Amino acid sequence: MVRELVQTLLENGIHIYVEDGELKYQAKKGRLTDYLRSLIKSNKLEIICYLNDLQIQQSLKYIAPPNGIPGDCDQITPEML
């Protein structure tokens, strides 16, 4: 339900995000209807959790694998990579 709601908001040009633990949005005037606003209010905590989970998943995608380069290394060889 929450994933579909966030997708619907995006499709309607409503950017929703979490900042300092608060749910925020950006939208052109008239884009956020009373109906969508009520759905956001009634699912606020679930949306925050969903967006936080997405952010964690995104950050995990960019963790570089460990390499064999020692901290005091002066030269890097192909075997270290």
C-alpha distances in whole Angstrom, upper triangle without the diagonal:
4,6,5,6,9,10,10,12,14,15,17,19,17,17,16,17,18,22,24,21,20,17,19,19,21,21,24,25,24,20,18,18,18,15,13,15,14,10,11,14,12,9,12,13,10,10,13,13,11,13,16,15,15,18,20,19,21,24,24,25,28,30,33,35,38,41,45,46,48,48,51,51,54,53,50,51,49,49,47,44
4,5,5,6,8,10,11,12,14,15,17,15,15,12,13,14,18,20,17,17,14,16,15,18,19,22,23,22,19,17,17,17,15,12,14,13,10,9,12,11,7,9,10,7,6,10,10,7,10,13,12,12,15,17,17,18,21,22,22,25,27,31,33,36,39,42,44,45,45,49,49,51,50,48,49,47,47,45,42
4,5,5,6,9,10,11,12,14,16,14,14,12,13,15,19,21,19,18,15,16,16,18,19,22,24,23,19,17,19,19,17,14,16,16,12,12,15,14,11,12,13,10,8,11,11,7,9,12,11,10,14,16,15,16,19,20,20,23,25,28,30,33,36,40,41,43,43,47,47,49,48,45,46,44,44,42,39
4,5,5,6,9,10,10,12,14,13,14,13,15,17,21,24,21,20,17,18,16,18,18,21,22,21,17,16,16,18,15,12,15,15,11,12,15,14,12,14,15,12,11,14,14,11,12,16,15,14,17,19,18,19,22,23,23,26,28,31,33,36,40,43,44,46,46,50,50,52,51,48,49,46,47,45,42
4,5,5,6,9,10,11,13,11,12,11,13,15,19,22,19,18,14,15,13,15,15,18,19,18,14,13,13,14,12,9,11,11,8,8,12,11,9,11,13,11,9,12,13,11,12,15,15,14,17,20,19,20,23,24,24,27,29,33,35,38,41,45,46,47,47,51,51,53,52,49,50,48,48,47,43
4,5,5,6,9,10,11,9,9,8,10,12,16,19,17,16,12,12,11,13,13,16,18,18,14,13,14,16,14,10,12,13,10,9,13,13,10,11,13,11,8,11,12,9,9,13,13,12,14,17,16,16,19,21,21,23,26,29,32,35,38,42,42,44,44,47,47,49,49,46,47,45,45,43,40
4,5,5,6,9,10,9,10,10,12,15,19,22,20,19,16,15,14,15,14,17,19,18,14,14,15,17,15,12,14,16,13,12,16,16,14,15,16,14,11,14,15,12,12,15,15,13,15,18,17,17,20,22,21,24,26,29,32,35,38,42,43,45,44,48,48,49,48,46,46,44,45,43,40
4,5,5,6,9,9,10,11,14,17,20,24,22,20,16,16,13,14,13,15,17,15,12,11,12,14,12,9,12,14,11,11,15,15,14,15,17,15,13,16,17,14,14,18,18,16,19,22,21,21,24,26,25,27,30,33,36,39,42,45,46,48,48,51,51,53,52,49,50,48,49,47,44
4,5,5,6,5,7,8,11,14,17,21,19,17,13,12,10,10,9,12,14,13,9,8,10,13,11,8,10,12,10,9,13,14,13,13,16,15,11,14,16,14,13,17,18,16,17,21,21,20,23,25,25,26,29,33,35,38,41,45,45,47,47,50,50,52,51,48,50,48,48,47,43
4,5,5,5,6,8,11,14,17,21,20,18,15,13,10,10,10,12,15,14,11,11,13,16,15,12,13,16,14,13,16,18,16,16,18,17,13,15,17,14,13,16,17,15,16,20,19,18,21,23,22,24,27,30,33,36,39,42,43,45,44,48,47,49,48,45,47,45,46,44,40
4,5,7,9,11,15,18,21,25,24,22,18,17,14,13,11,13,15,14,10,12,13,16,15,12,15,17,15,15,19,20,18,19,21,19,16,19,20,17,16,20,20,18,19,23,22,21,24,26,25,26,30,32,35,39,41,45,45,48,47,51,50,51,50,48,49,46,47,46,42
4,6,9,11,15,18,21,24,24,21,17,16,12,11,9,10,12,10,7,8,10,13,13,10,12,15,14,14,17,19,18,18,21,20,17,19,21,19,18,21,22,20,21,25,24,23,26,28,28,29,32,35,38,41,44,48,48,50,49,53,52,54,53,50,51,49,51,49,45
4,6,10,13,17,19,22,22,20,16,14,10,8,6,8,10,10,7,9,12,15,15,12,14,17,16,15,18,20,19,18,21,20,17,19,21,19,17,20,22,19,20,24,23,22,24,27,26,27,31,33,36,40,42,46,46,48,47,50,50,51,50,48,49,47,49,47,43
4,6,10,13,16,19,19,16,13,10,7,6,5,8,10,10,7,7,10,13,13,10,11,14,13,11,15,17,16,15,18,17,14,15,18,16,14,18,19,17,18,22,22,20,23,26,25,26,30,33,36,39,41,45,45,47,46,49,49,50,50,48,49,47,48,46,43
4,7,10,12,16,16,14,11,8,5,5,6,10,13,14,11,10,14,16,16,13,13,16,15,12,15,18,16,14,17,16,13,13,16,14,12,15,17,14,15,18,19,17,19,22,22,23,26,29,32,35,38,41,41,43,42,45,45,47,46,44,46,44,45,43,40
4,7,10,13,13,11,7,6,4,7,9,12,15,15,12,11,14,16,16,12,11,14,13,10,12,15,13,11,13,13,9,10,13,11,9,12,14,13,13,16,17,16,18,21,22,23,25,29,32,34,37,41,41,43,41,45,45,47,46,44,46,44,45,43,40
4,7,10,10,8,6,5,6,9,12,15,18,19,16,14,18,19,19,15,14,17,15,12,14,16,14,11,12,12,9,8,11,10,7,9,12,11,10,13,15,14,16,19,19,20,23,26,29,32,34,38,38,39,38,42,42,44,44,41,43,42,43,40,37
4,7,6,5,5,6,8,11,15,18,20,21,19,17,20,21,21,17,16,18,16,13,14,16,14,11,11,12,9,6,9,10,7,7,11,11,10,12,15,14,15,18,20,20,22,26,29,31,34,37,37,38,37,40,41,43,43,41,43,42,43,40,37
4,5,5,7,7,10,12,16,19,21,23,21,19,22,23,23,20,18,20,19,16,16,19,17,13,13,15,13,10,12,14,11,10,14,14,12,14,17,16,16,19,21,21,23,26,29,31,34,37,37,38,36,39,40,42,42,41,43,42,43,40,37
4,6,8,10,13,16,19,23,24,26,24,22,25,25,26,23,20,22,21,18,18,20,18,14,14,16,14,11,13,15,13,11,15,16,13,15,18,18,17,20,22,22,23,27,30,31,34,37,37,37,35,38,40,42,43,41,43,43,43,40,38
4,7,9,13,16,20,23,24,26,24,21,24,23,24,21,19,20,19,15,15,17,15,11,10,12,11,8,10,12,11,9,13,14,13,14,17,18,17,20,22,23,24,27,30,32,35,38,38,38,37,40,41,44,44,43,45,44,44,41,39
4,6,10,13,17,20,21,22,20,18,20,20,20,18,15,17,16,13,12,15,13,9,10,12,11,8,11,13,11,11,15,16,14,16,19,19,20,22,24,25,26,30,33,35,38,41,41,42,40,43,44,46,47,45,47,47,47,44,42
4,7,11,14,17,18,19,17,14,17,17,17,14,12,14,13,9,10,12,11,7,9,11,8,6,10,11,9,11,14,14,14,16,19,19,20,22,24,25,27,30,33,35,38,42,42,43,41,45,46,47,48,46,48,47,47,44,42
4,7,10,14,15,16,15,12,15,16,17,14,12,14,14,10,11,15,13,10,12,14,11,10,13,14,11,13,16,16,15,18,20,19,20,24,25,25,27,31,34,36,39,43,42,44,42,45,46,48,48,46,48,47,48,45,42
4,7,10,12,13,11,9,13,14,15,12,11,14,13,10,12,15,14,12,14,15,12,12,15,15,12,15,18,16,16,20,21,20,21,25,25,26,28,32,35,37,40,44,43,45,43,47,47,49,49,47,48,47,48,46,43
4,7,9,11,10,9,13,15,16,13,12,16,16,13,15,18,18,16,18,19,15,15,19,18,15,18,20,19,18,22,23,21,23,26,26,27,29,32,36,38,41,45,44,46,44,47,48,49,49,47,49,47,49,46,43
4,6,8,6,7,11,13,15,12,12,16,16,14,16,19,18,17,20,20,17,18,21,20,17,20,23,21,21,24,25,23,26,29,28,29,32,35,38,41,44,47,47,49,47,50,50,52,51,49,51,50,51,49,45
4,6,6,8,11,14,16,14,14,18,18,17,19,22,22,20,24,24,20,21,25,23,21,24,26,24,24,28,29,27,29,32,31,32,35,38,41,44,46,50,50,51,50,53,53,54,54,51,53,52,53,51,48
4,6,7,10,12,15,14,13,17,18,17,18,22,22,21,24,25,22,23,26,25,23,26,29,27,27,31,31,30,32,35,35,35,38,41,44,47,50,53,53,55,53,56,56,57,57,55,57,55,57,55,52
4,6,7,10,12,11,11,15,16,16,17,20,21,20,24,24,21,23,26,25,24,27,29,27,28,31,32,31,33,36,36,37,40,43,46,49,51,55,55,57,55,58,58,60,59,57,59,57,58,56,53
4,6,10,11,9,10,14,14,13,16,18,19,18,22,22,19,21,24,22,21,24,26,24,25,28,29,27,30,33,32,33,37,39,42,46,48,52,52,54,53,56,56,57,56,54,56,54,55,53,50
4,7,8,6,6,10,11,10,12,15,15,15,19,19,16,18,21,20,19,22,24,23,23,27,27,27,29,32,32,33,36,39,42,45,48,51,52,53,52,55,56,57,57,54,56,54,55,53,50
4,5,5,6,9,10,11,12,14,15,16,20,20,17,20,23,22,21,24,26,25,26,30,30,29,32,34,35,36,39,42,45,48,51,55,55,57,55,59,59,60,60,58,59,57,58,56,53
4,6,5,6,9,10,10,12,14,15,19,19,17,20,23,22,22,25,27,26,27,30,31,31,33,36,36,38,40,44,47,49,52,56,56,58,57,60,61,62,62,60,61,60,60,58,55
4,5,5,6,9,10,11,12,14,18,17,16,19,21,20,21,24,25,25,26,29,30,30,32,35,35,37,39,43,45,48,51,55,56,57,56,60,60,62,62,59,60,59,59,57,54
4,5,5,6,9,10,11,12,15,15,13,16,18,17,17,20,22,21,23,26,26,26,29,31,31,33,36,39,42,45,48,51,52,54,53,56,56,58,58,55,57,55,55,53,50
4,5,5,6,9,10,10,14,14,13,15,18,17,17,20,22,22,23,26,27,27,29,31,32,34,36,39,42,45,48,52,52,53,52,56,56,58,58,55,57,55,56,54,51
4,5,5,6,9,10,13,14,13,15,18,18,18,21,23,23,24,27,28,28,30,33,33,35,38,41,44,46,50,53,54,55,54,57,58,60,60,57,59,57,58,55,52
4,5,5,6,8,11,11,10,13,15,15,16,18,20,20,22,24,25,25,28,30,30,33,35,38,41,44,47,50,51,53,52,55,56,58,57,55,56,55,55,53,50
4,6,5,5,9,9,8,10,13,13,13,16,17,17,19,21,22,23,25,27,28,30,32,36,38,41,44,48,48,50,49,52,53,55,55,52,54,52,52,50,47
4,6,5,9,10,9,11,14,14,15,17,19,20,21,23,25,25,27,29,31,32,34,38,40,43,46,50,50,51,50,54,54,57,57,54,56,54,55,52,49
4,6,8,9,10,12,14,14,16,18,19,20,22,24,25,26,28,30,31,33,35,39,41,43,47,50,51,52,51,55,55,58,58,55,57,55,55,53,50
4,6,5,6,9,10,10,12,14,15,16,18,20,21,22,24,26,27,30,31,35,37,40,43,47,47,49,48,51,52,54,54,52,53,51,51,49,46
4,6,5,6,9,10,11,12,14,15,17,18,20,21,23,25,26,28,30,33,36,38,41,45,45,47,45,49,50,52,52,50,52,50,50,48,45
4,5,5,6,9,10,11,12,14,15,17,18,20,21,23,25,27,28,32,34,36,40,43,44,44,43,47,48,50,51,48,50,49,48,46,43
4,5,5,6,9,10,10,12,14,15,16,18,20,21,23,25,27,30,32,35,38,42,43,44,43,47,47,50,50,47,49,47,47,44,42
4,5,5,6,8,10,10,12,14,15,16,18,20,21,24,25,29,31,34,37,41,41,43,42,46,46,48,48,46,47,46,46,43,40
4,5,5,6,9,10,11,12,14,15,17,19,20,22,24,27,30,32,35,39,39,40,39,43,44,46,46,44,45,44,44,41,39
4,6,5,6,9,10,11,12,14,15,17,19,21,22,26,28,30,33,37,38,39,38,42,42,45,45,42,44,43,42,40,37
4,5,5,6,9,10,11,12,14,16,17,19,21,25,27,29,33,36,37,39,38,42,42,45,44,42,43,41,41,39,36
4,5,5,6,9,10,10,12,14,16,18,19,23,25,28,31,35,36,37,36,40,40,42,42,40,41,40,40,37,35
4,5,5,6,9,10,11,13,15,16,17,21,23,26,29,33,33,34,33,37,38,40,40,38,39,38,38,35,33
4,5,5,6,9,10,11,13,15,16,20,22,24,28,31,32,34,33,37,37,40,40,37,38,37,36,34,31
4,5,5,6,9,10,11,13,15,19,21,24,27,31,32,33,33,37,37,39,38,36,37,35,35,33,30
4,5,5,6,9,10,12,13,17,20,22,25,29,29,31,30,34,34,36,36,34,35,34,34,31,29
4,5,5,6,9,11,11,15,17,20,23,27,27,29,28,32,32,35,34,32,33,32,32,29,27
4,5,5,7,9,11,14,16,19,22,26,27,29,29,32,32,35,34,31,32,31,30,28,25
4,5,5,7,10,13,16,19,22,25,26,28,28,31,31,33,33,30,31,29,30,27,24
4,5,6,7,11,13,16,19,23,23,25,24,28,28,30,30,27,29,28,28,25,22
4,5,6,9,11,14,17,21,22,24,24,27,27,30,29,26,27,26,26,23,21
4,6,9,11,14,17,21,22,24,24,28,27,29,28,25,26,24,24,22,19
4,6,9,12,15,19,19,21,21,25,24,26,25,23,24,22,23,20,17
4,6,9,12,16,16,18,18,22,22,24,24,21,22,21,21,18,15
4,6,9,12,13,16,16,19,19,21,20,17,18,17,17,14,12
4,6,10,12,14,16,19,18,21,20,16,17,15,15,12,10
4,7,9,11,12,16,15,18,17,14,15,14,13,10,9
4,6,9,11,14,12,15,14,11,11,11,10,6,6
4,6,10,12,10,13,12,9,10,10,8,4,6
4,7,8,7,10,9,7,9,10,9,5,7
4,6,5,9,10,9,11,13,12,9,11
4,6,9,11,11,14,16,15,12,14
4,7,9,11,14,17,16,13,15
4,6,7,10,13,13,10,13
4,7,10,14,14,12,14
4,7,10,11,10,12
4,7,8,7,8
4,5,6,7
4,5,6
4,6
4
